[in-house]
Amino acid sequence: MPRPLIAAALLLCGCNEIRYQASRLRAKAPPLEVPRAASLPDRRATYECKDGEPFDVYFPPGGVGAVLSLGGDDFALRDLEAVAGKRYGDDRYELYLKEDGTAYVTLEEKRIRDRCARR
């Protein structure tokens, strides 16, 4: 199909109308209110352990995964299937958050932080 015919077909089908529709919808939308940082929930938790040093966990917005902070190093963990509570892990580390509020961390299936409670 020659180019002039393609351009004519696009004009006839109203494709330009579709392209500008989103900007009209944005113009009529109510203003977006962004909450102040102080009103956002704290997504970082510190756990004190009876067996091992404390560690921090950061939960990114959207509730997917966690970032485990151990001794100044951060490890991105993905959601894993758990029988009870929540479980996050990567190829080496796993974080278990039990329903009773306690937690523990394993490194290659060996517990390195045990009997931990949120501060």
N, C-alpha and C positions, 0 to 999 in steps of 0.2 A: 504494500500500500504506500503510495507516494506521501511525502511529508505534508503537503498542503491538505490532503484529505484527512490525515491523522489529526492535525490541528483543528480542522473544522469539526471533526467528530468529538474531540474533547470539549470544544465550546458548546456544542449541542447537548452533550450529556450533563453539563452543569458541574464538571469536575472542579472548576474554580470555586464554586459555591461551597463544596465540601471542604476545601482547603481553608477557607476563611471562617467556617462555622466554629471552630475551636476558639478563635480569638474573641468572637462575639459572646460565647459562653463564659469565658474568663472575665470579660468586662462586666457581665451581669452577676457574677458570683460574689457572695459576701466576702469581706476581707478575712484573710487567714490570721487567726490569733495564735501566736507562738508563745508557749508558756515560758516564764522566767526560769532560769537554771535552778534557782532555789526551790521551785515548786516541783521539779522533776524528782522521781524516786531515785535514791542512791542505788546504783547498779553494781557497786563494788562491795564485797563482803570480806571480812577478815576472820579467819578461823584460828583459834588457839588449840593446840594439840597437847595431849598428855604424853604421847609418844612421838616426839619430833618437834621441829620448829614450827612457828605459825606460817600460814600462807594466805594469799589473797586470791579471790576469784572475781572476775569482772564478767557481767552478763550483758552482752551487747543488746541494743534495742531490737525488738522483733522476736526476742525469746529463742533465738537459734544459736546453739553452741555456748561456749564459755571460754574465757581466757584465764588460764591458771598461772599465777605468779609465784615462782619458787626461787628463793635466793637471788632475786634480781633478774631472773630469766622468765620470759613470758612464753607460754605454749598455748596455741589455739587448739581447742578441743571441740569436736563435733558431737551432736546428740547421738547417744547409743540407746539401744533398747534395754529397758530395765524391768525387772519383775515388780519391784516396789521402789518408790522414790525416783530420783533422777540419776542418770549416768552419762558422763561425757568422756571422750577419749580421743587419742590419736594413735599412732603406731607404737608408742612407748608408754605414755602416761594415761591413767584413768582416774577420774574423780567421781566418787560416789556420794550423793547427798541423800541420806536416808530420811524416811518420813518422820522420825522422831527428832529431826533437827541436827543430828550428828553427821559427820562426814569423815571420809578417809581417802587417801591418795595412794595409788600403786604405780610403781615403775617396773615395767616388764613383769607384771603379775606378782610383785613382791611389795607389801605395804611399807611405804616410807613415811607416811603421816597417818597416825591412827588415833581414834577416840578424840576427834576434833569437834569443837562447838563454836558456833558463830559468836563473835564478840559483840 
